[in-house]
Structure formats: C-alpha cells, structure tokens
Amino acid sequence: MVAIYNDTVKKFSANNITVNGQGSHTIDPYFVGSQGPQTVVIVDNGNNGNNDDTLFVTGAPLGINDLDHQVDYIRIAPNPVQDELFVQINLDEFQHFRLAATSINGKLLFSETIQHKGGNQQYRFPVKNLPNGLFYVILFNEKQELLHIEKVIKQ
C-alpha cells in the first residue's frame, strides 16, 4: 500500500502477519493521530468488534529496491530527464489522477492533479529545479489507489 501525505509518500507492506481464529484487520493509510498522519493497522482477533491490537506506522518511506508497479496505459518519458517530464495517458474514460514525485526517502518533491478528459493525452511537468539523482514518479487514481510507480533519473 502506498499513501500520499502533505509532504511525503509512504509505502506500507507486511508479511507473515498471523491473525488467530476468525480475525480480521483494517488498514487506514490516512489516520491522523497525535504524531500527525500515520498508517494504522487495526487487528480484531475474533471478529467480535473489539480491537485487539493496533499498529501505528509513522514513517515507512519508499525504498530504492521497491519494485515498479505499472499499468499499460501510462507512459513516463524521458528517462533520464533534464528539464521536462512527460506523462502520457491512453485511456478512453474521463478520470482524475494525482501525480506525485518523491525522493527515494519518500519526501514529496511536487504533486499535481491531472484531469484526463479521455483518449491519448500527454501532460508536461517541469523538473528542471529538482535535484539531480533518483526519484519516483507515482500516479494514483481519484480513489487514491496506486496505479503506477516508476524510478526516474534526473540529470
């Protein structure tokens, strides 16, 4: 799961979580607690409506070894990039997208809304002022579901 916050994009993943009996868990990537925005996992071990355990994840940045997640109707070019990054969306339906660029530590470099009117459209984003090095380009749909994440090199 990848969640976008005001100043960061964080990835949450878990393996081998044991939930006993008829248990369940709920993941809330946008919980706002005393330490600010957090990802929260609430565990109910008996599906009886009682929260038996809660895991608060305050900092889980993206990592350099994260796998790319890509849909076939989104293309990002050029890579490497110097001045302008182009996002091409080839999707017949009208849809809003959220584009985010982050450092490998999850720091949000910029975020923009794309109002795709359908068809094959190309959108331009200036990146000239970004620092040189590796960063992520991430696209979410209007439900904040991760659609596309790609590593890009800024020269």
Phi and psi restraints in degrees (value plus and minus 20) as a CYANA .aco file:
   2 VAL   PHI    -141.3  -101.3
   2 VAL   PSI     110.9   150.9
   3 ALA   PHI    -144.8  -104.8
   3 ALA   PSI     119.6   159.6
   4 ILE   PHI    -123.2   -83.2
   4 ILE   PSI     110.2   150.2
   5 TYR   PHI    -133.6   -93.6
   5 TYR   PSI    -192.9  -152.9
   6 ASN   PHI     -83.9   -43.9
   6 ASN   PSI     -57.9   -17.9
   7 ASP   PHI    -147.3  -107.3
   7 ASP   PSI     -20.6    19.4
   8 THR   PHI    -166.0  -126.0
   8 THR   PSI     143.1   183.1
   9 VAL   PHI    -142.1  -102.1
   9 VAL   PSI     107.5   147.5
  10 LYS   PHI    -140.9  -100.9
  10 LYS   PSI     126.9   166.9
  11 LYS   PHI    -132.1   -92.1
  11 LYS   PSI     114.5   154.5
  12 PHE   PHI    -141.6  -101.6
  12 PHE   PSI     108.4   148.4
  13 SER   PHI    -164.3  -124.3
  13 SER   PSI     130.1   170.1
  14 ALA   PHI    -163.2  -123.2
  14 ALA   PSI     121.6   161.6
  15 ASN   PHI    -146.1  -106.1
  15 ASN   PSI     128.4   168.4
  16 ASN   PHI      37.8    77.8
  16 ASN   PSI      18.7    58.7
  17 ILE   PHI    -103.1   -63.1
  17 ILE   PSI     100.4   140.4
  18 THR   PHI    -112.1   -72.1
  18 THR   PSI     105.2   145.2
  19 VAL   PHI    -137.3   -97.3
  19 VAL   PSI      95.5   135.5
  20 ASN   PHI     -95.1   -55.1
  20 ASN   PSI     127.1   167.1
  21 GLY   PHI      39.2    79.2
  21 GLY   PSI    -152.5  -112.5
  22 GLN   PHI    -112.7   -72.7
  22 GLN   PSI      24.8    64.8
  23 GLY   PHI    -100.5   -60.5
  23 GLY   PSI     146.5   186.5
  24 SER   PHI    -169.9  -129.9
  24 SER   PSI     146.8   186.8
  25 HIS   PHI    -160.2  -120.2
  25 HIS   PSI     131.6   171.6
  26 THR   PHI    -142.6  -102.6
  26 THR   PSI     113.9   153.9
  27 ILE   PHI    -131.7   -91.7
  27 ILE   PSI     103.2   143.2
  28 ASP   PHI    -136.6   -96.6
  28 ASP   PSI      82.0   122.0
  29 PRO   PHI     -96.5   -56.5
  29 PRO   PSI     -27.7    12.3
  30 TYR   PHI    -141.1  -101.1
  30 TYR   PSI       7.9    47.9
  31 PHE   PHI     -87.4   -47.4
  31 PHE   PSI     113.9   153.9
  32 VAL   PHI    -131.4   -91.4
  32 VAL   PSI      91.3   131.3
  33 GLY   PHI    -134.7   -94.7
  33 GLY   PSI    -185.5  -145.5
  34 SER   PHI     -84.9   -44.9
  34 SER   PSI     -41.5    -1.5
  35 GLN   PHI    -122.1   -82.1
  35 GLN   PSI      -1.7    38.3
  36 GLY   PHI      70.6   110.6
  36 GLY   PSI    -183.2  -143.2
  37 PRO   PHI     -82.5   -42.5
  37 PRO   PSI     116.3   156.3
  38 GLN   PHI    -166.0  -126.0
  38 GLN   PSI     139.5   179.5
  39 THR   PHI    -115.3   -75.3
  39 THR   PSI     112.6   152.6
  40 VAL   PHI    -143.9  -103.9
  40 VAL   PSI     114.5   154.5
  41 VAL   PHI    -134.4   -94.4
  41 VAL   PSI     100.0   140.0
  42 ILE   PHI    -128.0   -88.0
  42 ILE   PSI     105.8   145.8
  43 VAL   PHI    -130.9   -90.9
  43 VAL   PSI     109.7   149.7
  44 ASP   PHI    -137.2   -97.2
  44 ASP   PSI      82.3   122.3
  45 ASN   PHI     -93.8   -53.8
  45 ASN   PSI     -29.4    10.6
  46 GLY   PHI    -149.9  -109.9
  46 GLY   PSI     -12.6    27.4
  47 ASN   PHI      28.7    68.7
  47 ASN   PSI      21.7    61.7
  48 ASN   PHI    -129.7   -89.7
  48 ASN   PSI     -10.7    29.3
  49 GLY   PHI      66.8   106.8
  49 GLY   PSI     -21.2    18.8
  50 ASN   PHI    -117.0   -77.0
  50 ASN   PSI     112.5   152.5
  51 ASN   PHI    -102.2   -62.2
  51 ASN   PSI      90.0   130.0
  52 ASP   PHI    -105.8   -65.8
  52 ASP   PSI     -43.7    -3.7
  53 ASP   PHI    -177.9  -137.9
  53 ASP   PSI     127.5   167.5
  54 THR   PHI    -156.0  -116.0
  54 THR   PSI     109.8   149.8
  55 LEU   PHI    -132.2   -92.2
  55 LEU   PSI     101.6   141.6
  56 PHE   PHI    -123.3   -83.3
  56 PHE   PSI     104.6   144.6
  57 VAL   PHI    -133.4   -93.4
  57 VAL   PSI      82.7   122.7
  58 THR   PHI    -110.3   -70.3
  58 THR   PSI     -42.9    -2.9
  59 GLY   PHI    -168.7  -128.7
  59 GLY   PSI      84.8   124.8
  60 ALA   PHI    -158.0  -118.0
  60 ALA   PSI      54.2    94.2
  61 PRO   PHI     -88.5   -48.5
  61 PRO   PSI     142.2   182.2
  62 LEU   PHI     -82.6   -42.6
  62 LEU   PSI     132.3   172.3
  63 GLY   PHI    -139.3   -99.3
  63 GLY   PSI     140.4   180.4
  64 ILE   PHI     -86.1   -46.1
  64 ILE   PSI     -41.3    -1.3
  65 ASN   PHI    -116.6   -76.6
  65 ASN   PSI     -14.0    26.0
  66 ASP   PHI     -82.4   -42.4
  66 ASP   PSI     121.3   161.3
  67 LEU   PHI     -96.4   -56.4
  67 LEU   PSI     126.6   166.6
  68 ASP   PHI     -90.0   -50.0
  68 ASP   PSI     121.5   161.5
  69 HIS   PHI    -140.9  -100.9
  69 HIS   PSI      98.5   138.5
  70 GLN   PHI    -156.4  -116.4
  70 GLN   PSI     119.3   159.3
  71 VAL   PHI    -119.9   -79.9
  71 VAL   PSI     133.6   173.6
  72 ASP   PHI     -96.4   -56.4
  72 ASP   PSI     -31.2     8.8
  73 TYR   PHI    -117.5   -77.5
  73 TYR   PSI     -13.9    26.1
  74 ILE   PHI    -140.5  -100.5
  74 ILE   PSI     110.6   150.6
  75 ARG   PHI    -147.2  -107.2
  75 ARG   PSI     118.1   158.1
  76 ILE   PHI    -141.2  -101.2
  76 ILE   PSI     109.1   149.1
  77 ALA   PHI    -175.4  -135.4
  77 ALA   PSI     139.5   179.5
  78 PRO   PHI    -100.9   -60.9
  78 PRO   PSI     145.0   185.0
  79 ASN   PHI    -164.8  -124.8
  79 ASN   PSI      86.5   126.5
  80 PRO   PHI     -93.9   -53.9
  80 PRO   PSI     140.9   180.9
  81 VAL   PHI    -141.7  -101.7
  81 VAL   PSI     132.1   172.1
  82 GLN   PHI    -137.9   -97.9
  82 GLN   PSI     -76.5   -36.5
  83 ASP   PHI    -134.8   -94.8
  83 ASP   PSI     -64.4   -24.4
  84 GLU   PHI    -152.0  -112.0
  84 GLU   PSI     116.5   156.5
  85 LEU   PHI    -127.2   -87.2
  85 LEU   PSI     115.5   155.5
  86 PHE   PHI    -133.5   -93.5
  86 PHE   PSI     112.1   152.1
  87 VAL   PHI    -134.9   -94.9
  87 VAL   PSI      97.0   137.0
  88 GLN   PHI    -124.4   -84.4
  88 GLN   PSI     106.5   146.5
  89 ILE   PHI    -139.2   -99.2
  89 ILE   PSI     102.1   142.1
  90 ASN   PHI    -136.1   -96.1
  90 ASN   PSI      65.1   105.1
  91 LEU   PHI    -162.6  -122.6
  91 LEU   PSI     107.7   147.7
  92 ASP   PHI     -88.0   -48.0
  92 ASP   PSI     -47.7    -7.7
  93 GLU   PHI    -111.0   -71.0
  93 GLU   PSI     133.6   173.6
  94 PHE   PHI     -89.1   -49.1
  94 PHE   PSI     112.8   152.8
  95 GLN   PHI    -180.3  -140.3
  95 GLN   PSI     125.3   165.3
  96 HIS   PHI    -114.6   -74.6
  96 HIS   PSI     118.1   158.1
  97 PHE   PHI    -144.6  -104.6
  97 PHE   PSI     135.0   175.0
  98 ARG   PHI    -136.4   -96.4
  98 ARG   PSI     100.9   140.9
  99 LEU   PHI    -122.8   -82.8
  99 LEU   PSI     111.9   151.9
 100 ALA   PHI    -150.6  -110.6
 100 ALA   PSI     121.3   161.3
 101 ALA   PHI    -136.6   -96.6
 101 ALA   PSI     109.1   149.1
 102 THR   PHI    -151.3  -111.3
 102 THR   PSI     135.3   175.3
 103 SER   PHI     -91.0   -51.0
 103 SER   PSI     150.6   190.6
 104 ILE   PHI     -87.9   -47.9
 104 ILE   PSI     -35.0     5.0
 105 ASN   PHI    -110.1   -70.1
 105 ASN   PSI     -17.2    22.8
 106 GLY   PHI      70.8   110.8
 106 GLY   PSI     -20.6    19.4
 107 LYS   PHI     -88.3   -48.3
 107 LYS   PSI     108.1   148.1
 108 LEU   PHI     -91.8   -51.8
 108 LEU   PSI      99.7   139.7
 109 LEU   PHI    -109.6   -69.6
 109 LEU   PSI     -61.3   -21.3
 110 PHE   PHI    -183.5  -143.5
 110 PHE   PSI     140.3   180.3
 111 SER   PHI    -164.4  -124.4
 111 SER   PSI     114.7   154.7
 112 GLU   PHI    -157.8  -117.8
 112 GLU   PSI     133.3   173.3
 113 THR   PHI    -119.0   -79.0
 113 THR   PSI     115.5   155.5
 114 ILE   PHI    -131.6   -91.6
 114 ILE   PSI     103.2   143.2
 115 GLN   PHI    -122.8   -82.8
 115 GLN   PSI      69.9   109.9
 116 HIS   PHI     -99.9   -59.9
 116 HIS   PSI     102.5   142.5
 117 LYS   PHI    -111.6   -71.6
 117 LYS   PSI     -16.0    24.0
 118 GLY   PHI      85.0   125.0
 118 GLY   PSI     137.1   177.1
 119 GLY   PHI      67.7   107.7
 119 GLY   PSI    -179.7  -139.7
 120 ASN   PHI    -123.3   -83.3
 120 ASN   PSI      83.8   123.8
 121 GLN   PHI    -143.8  -103.8
 121 GLN   PSI     129.2   169.2
 122 GLN   PHI    -138.0   -98.0
 122 GLN   PSI     115.6   155.6
 123 TYR   PHI    -140.6  -100.6
 123 TYR   PSI     118.8   158.8
 124 ARG   PHI    -130.0   -90.0
 124 ARG   PSI     115.9   155.9
 125 PHE   PHI    -152.9  -112.9
 125 PHE   PSI     102.0   142.0
 126 PRO   PHI     -91.7   -51.7
 126 PRO   PSI     112.4   152.4
 127 VAL   PHI    -147.4  -107.4
 127 VAL   PSI      -9.8    30.2
 128 LYS   PHI     -75.9   -35.9
 128 LYS   PSI     -54.9   -14.9
 129 ASN   PHI    -108.2   -68.2
 129 ASN   PSI     -20.6    19.4
 130 LEU   PHI     -95.2   -55.2
 130 LEU   PSI     130.3   170.3
 131 PRO   PHI     -88.1   -48.1
 131 PRO   PSI     129.8   169.8
 132 ASN   PHI     -85.7   -45.7
 132 ASN   PSI     127.2   167.2
 133 GLY   PHI     110.2   150.2
 133 GLY   PSI    -186.7  -146.7
 134 LEU   PHI    -107.1   -67.1
 134 LEU   PSI     116.6   156.6
 135 PHE   PHI    -165.3  -125.3
 135 PHE   PSI     147.9   187.9
 136 TYR   PHI    -125.3   -85.3
 136 TYR   PSI     122.6   162.6
 137 VAL   PHI    -132.4   -92.4
 137 VAL   PSI     104.7   144.7
 138 ILE   PHI    -146.8  -106.8
 138 ILE   PSI     113.0   153.0
 139 LEU   PHI    -139.2   -99.2
 139 LEU   PSI     113.0   153.0
 140 PHE   PHI    -135.8   -95.8
 140 PHE   PSI     132.8   172.8
 141 ASN   PHI    -104.9   -64.9
 141 ASN   PSI    -196.6  -156.6
 142 GLU   PHI     -89.1   -49.1
 142 GLU   PSI     -33.3     6.7
 143 LYS   PHI    -111.6   -71.6
 143 LYS   PSI     -11.5    28.5
 144 GLN   PHI      44.4    84.4
 144 GLN   PSI       6.3    46.3
 145 GLU   PHI    -107.5   -67.5
 145 GLU   PSI     115.9   155.9
 146 LEU   PHI     -86.5   -46.5
 146 LEU   PSI     106.1   146.1
 147 LEU   PHI    -128.4   -88.4
 147 LEU   PSI     -60.3   -20.3
 148 HIS   PHI    -171.2  -131.2
 148 HIS   PSI     111.8   151.8
 149 ILE   PHI    -158.0  -118.0
 149 ILE   PSI     112.5   152.5
 150 GLU   PHI    -164.9  -124.9
 150 GLU   PSI     118.3   158.3
 151 LYS   PHI    -100.3   -60.3
 151 LYS   PSI     114.8   154.8
 152 VAL   PHI    -151.4  -111.4
 152 VAL   PSI     122.1   162.1
 153 ILE   PHI    -124.3   -84.3
 153 ILE   PSI     106.4   146.4
 154 LYS   PHI    -118.5   -78.5
 154 LYS   PSI     104.1   144.1
